Amino acid sequence: MKLLVTGGAGYVGSVCAARLVESGHEVVVLDDLSTGHADAVPDGCRFVQAELAEAAGSLLAEGFDGVLHLAAKSLVAESMQDPEKYWSGNVLTSLRLLDAVRSAGTPRLVFSSTAAVYGQPEQVPIPESAATRPTNTYGATKLAIDHAITSYATAYGLSAVSLRYFNVAGAHGAFGERHTVETHLIPLVLQVALGQREAIHVYGDDYPTDDGTCVRDYIHVSDLADAHLLALEHATPGEHRIYNLGSGAGFSVRQVIDACREVTGHPIPAEVKGRRVGDPASLIASSELAQVELGWKPQHADLAGIVRDAWEFTRARAGNS
């Protein structure tokens, strides 16, 4: 298939593009490099550096079999401080993409959604049927896009799938996580191991969990990318299907830090701080629907293995800088 990957110079986007190329697809990456990196675009991809809203129409007019839409603004704190940037950059841009998809007759769309649409969950593991009550602007914009996709699929016959990620981690060979503003736990802990920060902050140790720290579901980025390939294969005309993607296992902040200590061989000092407002005690995905309907199953659910892949990538990048 000929496929367009928006945001394909970013973390998840680059791994998805790499897996698509490895699977024999023709891939075009569209990215404005506002947060991505040109050297993260995999070999074998055609790279178009441009604003999505401006370039999507002319690109899709060439004729594509599908779009993987991963381009987005994704910093939770920033979304609360500057919501206009997120409603415009996420929702309006996605609406323009949907119009371009419709005009070009592109048959398939796979959308990068998020577990942030659920907010504070009432049950764990979280199924797709759970109430969607996002507690931040980022999650609200992603949910709005999901609603728009449902409308387009119903009215125009689009084959659409939304994948709601939980905590993505790890690396796929030369493709890994390197955000200018880093907010994710594993890369932050690894920065301590590299000597780039003095200690990792633990926000709250009095939660109703086994060790008092927050529990999260970590999914390996390679498993996540494979789910995108399966979503393309199973997308059905006129339907918008939604799947949670996680390992189905929860690991606490302390367990993640301990795994990083074991993998890196560094002591990694940790400092307990006060709770952050809005942090749920536990977020774990129910990915049963994806397993049943897509035939997807995580192959890299071991926390130490996820950390090891991330550490190898992080060290390689540090050695090259």
Disulfide bonds with the S-S distance in Angstrom:
none
